[in-house]
Amino acid sequence: MSAAAHSYTAFTAVPEPRRSVVVCGVIGMAVMAAIDEIVFHQILHWHHFYDRSTPGVRLLSDGLLHTGELLALVAGFFLYADLRRRRALSPAHAWAGFFIGLGIFQLFDGIVDHKLLRLHQIRYGVDVTPYDWAWNMGGLALLLIGLALALRAARRGQRDRPTS
């Protein structure tokens, strides 16, 4: 057996919890961007990413959002595949990161895009208050689920760690 092959077989996989959270957080943000864009922009026609311009610019802004979402999704899955290949994925931390990413995107969109920058509202021609509450509370719930999963994964990691 060659030295390179021998060193590879002797390789002991070490989970990377922090990287698992970050990589799957990117995937979670991209997935939530896709859900927002597909459901609210395309199917329901409630808004575009940037509504304060011409129809052409509105459509262009959706295309740019879709491009960013796809790039994040592809990059996230390449990084995920690398974690799997190196046997460094921590599944519990990965799920936590995924939910944290879902919640971060939704809260950022609801607070920054909708209220601070006023790029768009969830809907037009109706009282947006219940929509805003539902949107932001949904994002907060996803974020809290992710944080609870991260805490559980960290505690389980401490418990499973061998003592010296």
TIVO-2410 file (N, C-alpha, C; in nm, 3 decimals):
# residues 164
REC num residu      c1      c2      c3 atome chaine
REC   1      M   0.085  -0.118   0.000     N      A
REC   1      M   0.000   0.000   0.000    CA      A
REC   1      M   0.089   0.124   0.000     C      A
REC   2      S   0.054   0.223  -0.081     N      A
REC   2      S   0.134   0.345  -0.088    CA      A
REC   2      S   0.118   0.426   0.041     C      A
REC   3      A   0.211   0.517   0.061     N      A
REC   3      A   0.206   0.601   0.181    CA      A
REC   3      A   0.081   0.688   0.181     C      A
REC   4      A   0.044   0.739   0.063     N      A
REC   4      A  -0.076   0.824   0.054    CA      A
REC   4      A  -0.200   0.742   0.087     C      A
REC   5      A  -0.211   0.622   0.033     N      A
REC   5      A  -0.327   0.538   0.060    CA      A
REC   5      A  -0.331   0.499   0.207     C      A
REC   6      H  -0.214   0.469   0.264     N      A
REC   6      H  -0.208   0.431   0.405    CA      A
REC   6      H  -0.252   0.547   0.495     C      A
REC   7      S  -0.206   0.670   0.464     N      A
REC   7      S  -0.245   0.783   0.548    CA      A
REC   7      S  -0.394   0.812   0.536     C      A
REC   8      Y  -0.452   0.785   0.418     N      A
REC   8      Y  -0.595   0.808   0.401    CA      A
REC   8      Y  -0.676   0.707   0.482     C      A
REC   9      T  -0.637   0.582   0.481     N      A
REC   9      T  -0.711   0.481   0.554    CA      A
REC   9      T  -0.696   0.499   0.705     C      A
REC  10      A  -0.588   0.561   0.747     N      A
REC  10      A  -0.567   0.584   0.889    CA      A
REC  10      A  -0.637   0.711   0.937     C      A
REC  11      F  -0.694   0.785   0.842     N      A
REC  11      F  -0.761   0.910   0.873    CA      A
REC  11      F  -0.880   0.885   0.967     C      A
REC  12      T  -0.883   0.957   1.076     N      A
REC  12      T  -0.995   0.949   1.169    CA      A
REC  12      T  -1.082   1.072   1.148     C      A
REC  13      A  -1.208   1.049   1.117     N      A
REC  13      A  -1.299   1.160   1.092    CA      A
REC  13      A  -1.327   1.235   1.222     C      A
REC  14      V  -1.322   1.366   1.212     N      A
REC  14      V  -1.353   1.452   1.326    CA      A
REC  14      V  -1.469   1.541   1.285     C      A
REC  15      P  -1.584   1.528   1.352     N      A
REC  15      P  -1.698   1.614   1.317    CA      A
REC  15      P  -1.662   1.761   1.336     C      A
REC  16      E  -1.717   1.844   1.249     N      A
REC  16      E  -1.697   1.988   1.256    CA      A
REC  16      E  -1.832   2.056   1.281     C      A
REC  17      P  -1.871   2.065   1.408     N      A
REC  17      P  -2.004   2.119   1.440    CA      A
REC  17      P  -2.026   2.261   1.389     C      A
REC  18      R  -1.931   2.350   1.410     N      A
REC  18      R  -1.949   2.490   1.370    CA      A
REC  18      R  -1.964   2.501   1.219     C      A
REC  19      R  -1.879   2.431   1.146     N      A
REC  19      R  -1.887   2.436   1.000    CA      A
REC  19      R  -2.018   2.372   0.952     C      A
REC  20      S  -2.064   2.267   1.018     N      A
REC  20      S  -2.190   2.204   0.982    CA      A
REC  20      S  -2.306   2.302   0.998     C      A
REC  21      V  -2.303   2.382   1.105     N      A
REC  21      V  -2.407   2.483   1.128    CA      A
REC  21      V  -2.402   2.590   1.018     C      A
REC  22      V  -2.283   2.639   0.988     N      A
REC  22      V  -2.270   2.747   0.890    CA      A
REC  22      V  -2.311   2.701   0.750     C      A
REC  23      V  -2.259   2.586   0.708     N      A
REC  23      V  -2.289   2.535   0.574    CA      A
REC  23      V  -2.439   2.512   0.558     C      A
REC  24      C  -2.501   2.448   0.654     N      A
REC  24      C  -2.644   2.421   0.643    CA      A
REC  24      C  -2.728   2.546   0.668     C      A
REC  25      G  -2.670   2.644   0.737     N      A
REC  25      G  -2.736   2.774   0.750    CA      A
REC  25      G  -2.747   2.843   0.615     C      A
REC  26      V  -2.642   2.835   0.536     N      A
REC  26      V  -2.645   2.891   0.400    CA      A
REC  26      V  -2.752   2.821   0.317     C      A
REC  27      I  -2.758   2.688   0.327     N      A
REC  27      I  -2.860   2.613   0.254    CA      A
REC  27      I  -2.999   2.654   0.302     C      A
REC  28      G  -3.018   2.670   0.432     N      A
REC  28      G  -3.148   2.710   0.486    CA      A
REC  28      G  -3.191   2.848   0.436     C      A
REC  29      M  -3.096   2.944   0.433     N      A
REC  29      M  -3.130   3.077   0.381    CA      A
REC  29      M  -3.171   3.068   0.234     C      A
REC  30      A  -3.098   2.988   0.156     N      A
REC  30      A  -3.129   2.975   0.014    CA      A
REC  30      A  -3.266   2.908  -0.007     C      A
REC  31      V  -3.295   2.808   0.074     N      A
REC  31      V  -3.425   2.741   0.061    CA      A
REC  31      V  -3.539   2.837   0.095     C      A
REC  32      M  -3.523   2.916   0.201     N      A
REC  32      M  -3.630   3.011   0.236    CA      A
REC  32      M  -3.643   3.120   0.132     C      A
REC  33      A  -3.533   3.163   0.073     N      A
REC  33      A  -3.541   3.260  -0.037    CA      A
REC  33      A  -3.617   3.200  -0.154     C      A
REC  34      A  -3.593   3.071  -0.182     N      A
REC  34      A  -3.664   3.003  -0.291    CA      A
REC  34      A  -3.814   2.994  -0.260     C      A
REC  35      I  -3.848   2.959  -0.137     N      A
REC  35      I  -3.990   2.950  -0.099    CA      A
REC  35      I  -4.057   3.087  -0.115     C      A
REC  36      D  -3.990   3.191  -0.066     N      A
REC  36      D  -4.044   3.327  -0.077    CA      A
REC  36      D  -4.064   3.364  -0.224     C      A
REC  37      E  -3.962   3.341  -0.303     N      A
REC  37      E  -3.967   3.382  -0.443    CA      A
REC  37      E  -4.070   3.302  -0.521     C      A
REC  38      I  -4.075   3.173  -0.501     N      A
REC  38      I  -4.169   3.089  -0.576    CA      A
REC  38      I  -4.313   3.114  -0.531     C      A
REC  39      V  -4.337   3.110  -0.401     N      A
REC  39      V  -4.474   3.121  -0.351    CA      A
REC  39      V  -4.527   3.265  -0.360     C      A
REC  40      F  -4.456   3.360  -0.301     N      A
REC  40      F  -4.510   3.495  -0.288    CA      A
REC  40      F  -4.487   3.582  -0.411     C      A
REC  41      H  -4.377   3.558  -0.485     N      A
REC  41      H  -4.350   3.639  -0.603    CA      A
REC  41      H  -4.417   3.581  -0.727     C      A
REC  42      Q  -4.405   3.450  -0.747     N      A
REC  42      Q  -4.451   3.389  -0.872    CA      A
REC  42      Q  -4.592   3.334  -0.865     C      A
REC  43      I  -4.622   3.256  -0.763     N      A
REC  43      I  -4.755   3.191  -0.757    CA      A
REC  43      I  -4.863   3.289  -0.713     C      A
REC  44      L  -4.842   3.356  -0.601     N      A
REC  44      L  -4.945   3.447  -0.549    CA      A
REC  44      L  -4.940   3.587  -0.610     C      A
REC  45      H  -4.825   3.627  -0.666     N      A
REC  45      H  -4.806   3.761  -0.723    CA      A
REC  45      H  -4.830   3.871  -0.619     C      A
REC  46      W  -4.790   3.847  -0.494     N      A
REC  46      W  -4.813   3.946  -0.389    CA      A
REC  46      W  -4.712   4.059  -0.394     C      A
REC  47      H  -4.590   4.027  -0.430     N      A
REC  47      H  -4.487   4.131  -0.436    CA      A
REC  47      H  -4.370   4.082  -0.521     C      A
REC  48      H  -4.277   4.175  -0.546     N      A
REC  48      H  -4.149   4.145  -0.610    CA      A
REC  48      H  -4.042   4.181  -0.509     C      A
REC  49      F  -3.918   4.146  -0.537     N      A
REC  49      F  -3.812   4.180  -0.443    CA      A
REC  49      F  -3.802   4.332  -0.427     C      A
REC  50      Y  -3.809   4.403  -0.539     N      A
REC  50      Y  -3.807   4.550  -0.534    CA      A
REC  50      Y  -3.930   4.600  -0.607     C      A
REC  51      D  -4.026   4.654  -0.532     N      A
REC  51      D  -4.154   4.696  -0.589    CA      A
REC  51      D  -4.162   4.844  -0.621     C      A
REC  52      R  -4.062   4.922  -0.594     N      A
REC  52      R  -4.072   5.067  -0.605    CA      A
REC  52      R  -4.020   5.120  -0.739     C      A
REC  53      S  -4.048   5.046  -0.847     N      A
REC  53      S  -4.000   5.089  -0.978    CA      A
REC  53      S  -4.093   5.037  -1.087     C      A
REC  54      T  -4.040   5.028  -1.207     N      A
REC  54      T  -4.118   4.983  -1.323    CA      A
REC  54      T  -4.137   4.831  -1.318     C      A
REC  55      P  -4.235   4.780  -1.394     N      A
REC  55      P  -4.252   4.634  -1.398    CA      A
REC  55      P  -4.126   4.559  -1.443     C      A
REC  56      G  -4.052   4.617  -1.535     N      A
REC  56      G  -3.927   4.553  -1.580    CA      A
REC  56      G  -3.825   4.543  -1.468     C      A
REC  57      V  -3.809   4.649  -1.390     N      A
REC  57      V  -3.714   4.647  -1.279    CA      A
REC  57      V  -3.762   4.551  -1.171     C      A
REC  58      R  -3.892   4.545  -1.148     N      A
REC  58      R  -3.946   4.449  -1.050    CA      A
REC  58      R  -3.911   4.306  -1.089     C      A
REC  59      L  -3.932   4.275  -1.217     N      A
REC  59      L  -3.901   4.140  -1.264    CA      A
REC  59      L  -3.750   4.114  -1.259     C      A
REC  60      L  -3.670   4.213  -1.294     N      A
REC  60      L  -3.524   4.199  -1.285    CA      A
REC  60      L  -3.482   4.173  -1.141     C      A
REC  61      S  -3.543   4.243  -1.045     N      A
REC  61      S  -3.506   4.223  -0.905    CA      A
REC  61      S  -3.538   4.081  -0.860     C      A
REC  62      D  -3.649   4.025  -0.908     N      A
REC  62      D  -3.681   3.885  -0.876    CA      A
REC  62      D  -3.577   3.791  -0.937     C      A
REC  63      G  -3.536   3.821  -1.059     N      A
REC  63      G  -3.433   3.738  -1.124    CA      A
REC  63      G  -3.300   3.743  -1.049     C      A
REC  64      L  -3.264   3.860  -0.999     N      A
REC  64      L  -3.140   3.872  -0.921    CA      A
REC  64      L  -3.151   3.796  -0.789     C      A
REC  65      L  -3.267   3.805  -0.724     N      A
REC  65      L  -3.288   3.728  -0.601    CA      A
REC  65      L  -3.277   3.579  -0.631     C      A
REC  66      H  -3.339   3.536  -0.739     N      A
REC  66      H  -3.335   3.394  -0.777    CA      A
REC  66      H  -3.191   3.351  -0.807     C      A
REC  67      T  -3.114   3.435  -0.873     N      A
REC  67      T  -2.974   3.405  -0.903    CA      A
REC  67      T  -2.894   3.390  -0.774     C      A
REC  68      G  -2.911   3.483  -0.682     N      A
REC  68      G  -2.840   3.475  -0.554    CA      A
REC  68      G  -2.879   3.352  -0.475     C      A
REC  69      E  -3.007   3.320  -0.475     N      A
REC  69      E  -3.056   3.202  -0.404    CA      A
REC  69      E  -2.996   3.075  -0.464     C      A
REC  70      L  -2.993   3.065  -0.597     N      A
REC  70      L  -2.936   2.946  -0.662    CA      A
REC  70      L  -2.786   2.934  -0.636     C      A
REC  71      L  -2.714   3.046  -0.642     N      A
REC  71      L  -2.570   3.042  -0.614    CA      A
REC  71      L  -2.544   2.997  -0.470     C      A
REC  72      A  -2.622   3.047  -0.376     N      A
REC  72      A  -2.606   3.007  -0.235    CA      A
REC  72      A  -2.639   2.859  -0.218     C      A
REC  73      L  -2.742   2.812  -0.286     N      A
REC  73      L  -2.781   2.671  -0.277    CA      A
REC  73      L  -2.672   2.580  -0.334     C      A
REC  74      V  -2.620   2.614  -0.449     N      A
REC  74      V  -2.514   2.533  -0.511    CA      A
REC  74      V  -2.388   2.535  -0.424     C      A
REC  75      A  -2.347   2.653  -0.380     N      A
REC  75      A  -2.228   2.663  -0.294    CA      A
REC  75      A  -2.250   2.584  -0.165     C      A
REC  76      G  -2.369   2.598  -0.105     N      A
REC  76      G  -2.398   2.526   0.019    CA      A
REC  76      G  -2.391   2.376   0.000     C      A
REC  77      F  -2.445   2.326  -0.111     N      A
REC  77      F  -2.442   2.181  -0.133    CA      A
REC  77      F  -2.302   2.131  -0.166     C      A
REC  78      F  -2.219   2.212  -0.232     N      A
REC  78      F  -2.080   2.172  -0.253    CA      A
REC  78      F  -2.007   2.163  -0.119     C      A
REC  79      L  -2.029   2.260  -0.031     N      A
REC  79      L  -1.965   2.258   0.101    CA      A
REC  79      L  -2.019   2.143   0.185     C      A
REC  80      Y  -2.149   2.115   0.173     N      A
REC  80      Y  -2.210   2.002   0.242    CA      A
REC  80      Y  -2.148   1.870   0.193     C      A
REC  81      A  -2.134   1.857   0.062     N      A
REC  81      A  -2.074   1.736   0.006    CA      A
REC  81      A  -1.930   1.718   0.055     C      A
REC  82      D  -1.859   1.829   0.068     N      A
REC  82      D  -1.721   1.822   0.120    CA      A
REC  82      D  -1.721   1.773   0.265     C      A
REC  83      L  -1.812   1.824   0.346     N      A
REC  83      L  -1.822   1.776   0.485    CA      A
REC  83      L  -1.851   1.626   0.489     C      A
REC  84      R  -1.942   1.583   0.404     N      A
REC  84      R  -1.977   1.440   0.399    CA      A
REC  84      R  -1.859   1.357   0.352     C      A
REC  85      R  -1.790   1.405   0.249     N      A
REC  85      R  -1.676   1.331   0.194    CA      A
REC  85      R  -1.567   1.312   0.299     C      A
REC  86      R  -1.543   1.416   0.376     N      A
REC  86      R  -1.439   1.409   0.480    CA      A
REC  86      R  -1.491   1.348   0.610     C      A
REC  87      R  -1.617   1.304   0.611     N      A
REC  87      R  -1.682   1.250   0.730    CA      A
REC  87      R  -1.676   1.347   0.848     C      A
REC  88      A  -1.692   1.476   0.813     N      A
REC  88      A  -1.685   1.581   0.914    CA      A
REC  88      A  -1.821   1.642   0.944     C      A
REC  89      L  -1.925   1.593   0.879     N      A
REC  89      L  -2.058   1.646   0.901    CA      A
REC  89      L  -2.110   1.603   1.039     C      A
REC  90      S  -2.163   1.699   1.111     N      A
REC  90      S  -2.232   1.672   1.236    CA      A
REC  90      S  -2.381   1.689   1.208     C      A
REC  91      P  -2.455   1.578   1.185     N      A
REC  91      P  -2.595   1.590   1.143    CA      A
REC  91      P  -2.683   1.674   1.236     C      A
REC  92      A  -2.665   1.659   1.365     N      A
REC  92      A  -2.748   1.737   1.458    CA      A
REC  92      A  -2.720   1.887   1.444     C      A
REC  93      H  -2.594   1.923   1.428     N      A
REC  93      H  -2.559   2.064   1.408    CA      A
REC  93      H  -2.605   2.113   1.271     C      A
REC  94      A  -2.602   2.023   1.172     N      A
REC  94      A  -2.646   2.060   1.038    CA      A
REC  94      A  -2.794   2.096   1.038     C      A
REC  95      W  -2.877   2.016   1.104     N      A
REC  95      W  -3.020   2.047   1.112    CA      A
REC  95      W  -3.042   2.179   1.186     C      A
REC  96      A  -2.965   2.201   1.290     N      A
REC  96      A  -2.976   2.328   1.363    CA      A
REC  96      A  -2.945   2.444   1.270     C      A
REC  97      G  -2.837   2.433   1.195     N      A
REC  97      G  -2.798   2.538   1.102    CA      A
REC  97      G  -2.903   2.563   0.995     C      A
REC  98      F  -2.964   2.454   0.946     N      A
REC  98      F  -3.067   2.467   0.843    CA      A
REC  98      F  -3.184   2.552   0.895     C      A
REC  99      F  -3.232   2.521   1.015     N      A
REC  99      F  -3.345   2.597   1.071    CA      A
REC  99      F  -3.304   2.739   1.107     C      A
REC 100      I  -3.182   2.758   1.155     N      A
REC 100      I  -3.133   2.893   1.183    CA      A
REC 100      I  -3.130   2.974   1.054     C      A
REC 101      G  -3.084   2.914   0.945     N      A
REC 101      G  -3.081   2.982   0.817    CA      A
REC 101      G  -3.219   3.019   0.766     C      A
REC 102      L  -3.315   2.926   0.781     N      A
REC 102      L  -3.453   2.956   0.742    CA      A
REC 102      L  -3.504   3.079   0.818     C      A
REC 103      G  -3.485   3.077   0.950     N      A
REC 103      G  -3.535   3.186   1.034    CA      A
REC 103      G  -3.465   3.318   1.009     C      A
REC 104      I  -3.332   3.314   0.989     N      A
REC 104      I  -3.257   3.438   0.964    CA      A
REC 104      I  -3.305   3.503   0.835     C      A
REC 105      F  -3.321   3.424   0.729     N      A
REC 105      F  -3.367   3.484   0.604    CA      A
REC 105      F  -3.504   3.549   0.624     C      A
REC 106      Q  -3.596   3.477   0.684     N      A
REC 106      Q  -3.732   3.529   0.697    CA      A
REC 106      Q  -3.737   3.653   0.785     C      A
REC 107      L  -3.663   3.653   0.895     N      A
REC 107      L  -3.660   3.772   0.982    CA      A
REC 107      L  -3.592   3.890   0.914     C      A
REC 108      F  -3.482   3.863   0.843     N      A
REC 108      F  -3.415   3.971   0.771    CA      A
REC 108      F  -3.509   4.031   0.668     C      A
REC 109      D  -3.576   3.945   0.592     N      A
REC 109      D  -3.670   3.993   0.491    CA      A
REC 109      D  -3.783   4.073   0.556     C      A
REC 110      G  -3.839   4.020   0.663     N      A
REC 110      G  -3.953   4.086   0.727    CA      A
REC 110      G  -3.919   4.216   0.795     C      A
REC 111      I  -3.802   4.223   0.857     N      A
REC 111      I  -3.766   4.343   0.932    CA      A
REC 111      I  -3.690   4.443   0.845     C      A
REC 112      V  -3.586   4.397   0.777     N      A
REC 112      V  -3.501   4.489   0.700    CA      A
REC 112      V  -3.566   4.524   0.565     C      A
REC 113      D  -3.600   4.421   0.485     N      A
REC 113      D  -3.655   4.449   0.351    CA      A
REC 113      D  -3.794   4.512   0.356     C      A
REC 114      H  -3.882   4.460   0.445     N      A
REC 114      H  -4.020   4.510   0.449    CA      A
REC 114      H  -4.032   4.642   0.524     C      A
REC 115      K  -3.969   4.653   0.640     N      A
REC 115      K  -3.994   4.769   0.727    CA      A
REC 115      K  -3.886   4.876   0.719     C      A
REC 116      L  -3.759   4.838   0.726     N      A
REC 116      L  -3.654   4.941   0.729    CA      A
REC 116      L  -3.626   4.998   0.590     C      A
REC 117      L  -3.601   4.911   0.492     N      A
REC 117      L  -3.570   4.959   0.357    CA      A
REC 117      L  -3.694   4.981   0.270     C      A
REC 118      R  -3.805   4.920   0.309     N      A
REC 118      R  -3.931   4.929   0.236    CA      A
REC 118      R  -3.915   4.893   0.088     C      A
REC 119      L  -3.836   4.785   0.064     N      A
REC 119      L  -3.819   4.737  -0.074    CA      A
REC 119      L  -3.950   4.681  -0.128     C      A
REC 120      H  -4.027   4.619  -0.040     N      A
REC 120      H  -4.157   4.565  -0.076    CA      A
REC 120      H  -4.233   4.536   0.053     C      A
REC 121      Q  -4.363   4.514   0.039     N      A
REC 121      Q  -4.446   4.468   0.149    CA      A
REC 121      Q  -4.487   4.325   0.116     C      A
REC 122      I  -4.539   4.255   0.213     N      A
REC 122      I  -4.584   4.118   0.186    CA      A
REC 122      I  -4.698   4.121   0.084     C      A
REC 123      R  -4.792   4.212   0.106     N      A
REC 123      R  -4.908   4.227   0.018    CA      A
REC 123      R  -4.941   4.373   0.004     C      A
REC 124      Y  -5.020   4.402  -0.095     N      A
REC 124      Y  -5.065   4.540  -0.117    CA      A
REC 124      Y  -5.217   4.541  -0.120     C      A
REC 125      G  -5.275   4.655  -0.082     N      A
REC 125      G  -5.419   4.671  -0.087    CA      A
REC 125      G  -5.493   4.611   0.030     C      A
REC 126      V  -5.421   4.570   0.133     N      A
REC 126      V  -5.481   4.514   0.254    CA      A
REC 126      V  -5.406   4.569   0.375     C      A
REC 127      D  -5.462   4.550   0.492     N      A
REC 127      D  -5.390   4.584   0.615    CA      A
REC 127      D  -5.278   4.481   0.630     C      A
REC 128      V  -5.152   4.525   0.624     N      A
REC 128      V  -5.038   4.432   0.628    CA      A
REC 128      V  -5.002   4.387   0.768     C      A
REC 129      T  -5.063   4.446   0.870     N      A
REC 129      T  -5.026   4.413   1.008    CA      A
REC 129      T  -5.033   4.264   1.038     C      A
REC 130      P  -5.144   4.195   1.010     N      A
REC 130      P  -5.146   4.051   1.041    CA      A
REC 130      P  -5.045   3.972   0.958     C      A
REC 131      Y  -5.021   4.015   0.835     N      A
REC 131      Y  -4.922   3.948   0.750    CA      A
REC 131      Y  -4.781   3.967   0.807     C      A
REC 132      D  -4.751   4.089   0.850     N      A
REC 132      D  -4.619   4.116   0.910    CA      A
REC 132      D  -4.598   4.032   1.035     C      A
REC 133      W  -4.701   4.028   1.121     N      A
REC 133      W  -4.689   3.948   1.244    CA      A
REC 133      W  -4.668   3.802   1.211     C      A
REC 134      A  -4.747   3.748   1.119     N      A
REC 134      A  -4.734   3.607   1.082    CA      A
REC 134      A  -4.596   3.579   1.021     C      A
REC 135      W  -4.551   3.668   0.934     N      A
REC 135      W  -4.422   3.651   0.867    CA      A
REC 135      W  -4.308   3.650   0.969     C      A
REC 136      N  -4.306   3.751   1.053     N      A
REC 136      N  -4.196   3.764   1.149    CA      A
REC 136      N  -4.203   3.661   1.262     C      A
REC 137      M  -4.323   3.628   1.307     N      A
REC 137      M  -4.335   3.524   1.411    CA      A
REC 137      M  -4.297   3.387   1.354     C      A
REC 138      G  -4.332   3.363   1.227     N      A
REC 138      G  -4.289   3.240   1.162    CA      A
REC 138      G  -4.137   3.232   1.154     C      A
REC 139      G  -4.074   3.342   1.116     N      A
REC 139      G  -3.927   3.348   1.111    CA      A
REC 139      G  -3.865   3.329   1.248     C      A
REC 140      L  -3.924   3.393   1.349     N      A
REC 140      L  -3.874   3.378   1.486    CA      A
REC 140      L  -3.888   3.234   1.534     C      A
REC 141      A  -4.001   3.171   1.502     N      A
REC 141      A  -4.021   3.030   1.541    CA      A
REC 141      A  -3.916   2.940   1.477     C      A
REC 142      L  -3.888   2.961   1.348     N      A
REC 142      L  -3.785   2.881   1.280    CA      A
REC 142      L  -3.648   2.903   1.343     C      A
REC 143      L  -3.616   3.029   1.373     N      A
REC 143      L  -3.488   3.061   1.436    CA      A
REC 143      L  -3.477   2.996   1.574     C      A
REC 144      L  -3.583   3.003   1.653     N      A
REC 144      L  -3.582   2.942   1.787    CA      A
REC 144      L  -3.571   2.790   1.780     C      A
REC 145      I  -3.636   2.728   1.681     N      A
REC 145      I  -3.620   2.583   1.662    CA      A
REC 145      I  -3.474   2.552   1.633     C      A
REC 146      G  -3.413   2.629   1.545     N      A
REC 146      G  -3.272   2.609   1.513    CA      A
REC 146      G  -3.181   2.626   1.634     C      A
REC 147      L  -3.206   2.730   1.712     N      A
REC 147      L  -3.124   2.753   1.831    CA      A
REC 147      L  -3.143   2.641   1.934     C      A
REC 148      A  -3.267   2.593   1.950     N      A
REC 148      A  -3.292   2.481   2.042    CA      A
REC 148      A  -3.220   2.355   1.994     C      A
REC 149      L  -3.224   2.330   1.863     N      A
REC 149      L  -3.152   2.214   1.808    CA      A
REC 149      L  -3.002   2.228   1.826     C      A
REC 150      A  -2.950   2.350   1.811     N      A
REC 150      A  -2.807   2.374   1.829    CA      A
REC 150      A  -2.767   2.350   1.975     C      A
REC 151      L  -2.848   2.397   2.067     N      A
REC 151      L  -2.820   2.375   2.209    CA      A
REC 151      L  -2.824   2.227   2.242     C      A
REC 152      R  -2.924   2.158   2.191     N      A
REC 152      R  -2.933   2.013   2.213    CA      A
REC 152      R  -2.813   1.940   2.154     C      A
REC 153      A  -2.772   1.979   2.034     N      A
REC 153      A  -2.657   1.915   1.969    CA      A
REC 153      A  -2.529   1.942   2.048     C      A
REC 154      A  -2.515   2.063   2.099     N      A
REC 154      A  -2.396   2.097   2.177    CA      A
REC 154      A  -2.393   2.016   2.307     C      A
REC 155      R  -2.508   2.004   2.373     N      A
REC 155      R  -2.513   1.925   2.497    CA      A
REC 155      R  -2.484   1.779   2.469     C      A
REC 156      R  -2.540   1.727   2.362     N      A
REC 156      R  -2.516   1.588   2.327    CA      A
REC 156      R  -2.369   1.567   2.292     C      A
REC 157      G  -2.308   1.665   2.225     N      A
REC 157      G  -2.167   1.657   2.192    CA      A
REC 157      G  -2.080   1.655   2.317     C      A
REC 158      Q  -2.117   1.734   2.418     N      A
REC 158      Q  -2.043   1.735   2.545    CA      A
REC 158      Q  -2.056   1.599   2.614     C      A
REC 159      R  -2.177   1.543   2.610     N      A
REC 159      R  -2.202   1.417   2.678    CA      A
REC 159      R  -2.129   1.302   2.608     C      A
REC 160      D  -2.120   1.310   2.475     N      A
REC 160      D  -2.057   1.200   2.399    CA      A
REC 160      D  -1.906   1.211   2.394     C      A
REC 161      R  -1.851   1.323   2.437     N      A
REC 161      R  -1.707   1.344   2.431    CA      A
REC 161      R  -1.636   1.257   2.535     C      A
REC 162      P  -1.533   1.183   2.493     N      A
REC 162      P  -1.463   1.099   2.591    CA      A
REC 162      P  -1.387   1.184   2.693     C      A
REC 163      T  -1.382   1.137   2.815     N      A
REC 163      T  -1.306   1.207   2.919    CA      A
REC 163      T  -1.165   1.153   2.919     C      A
REC 164      S  -1.068   1.241   2.949     N      A
REC 164      S  -0.928   1.194   2.949    CA      A
REC 164      S  -0.883   1.153   3.085     C      A
***
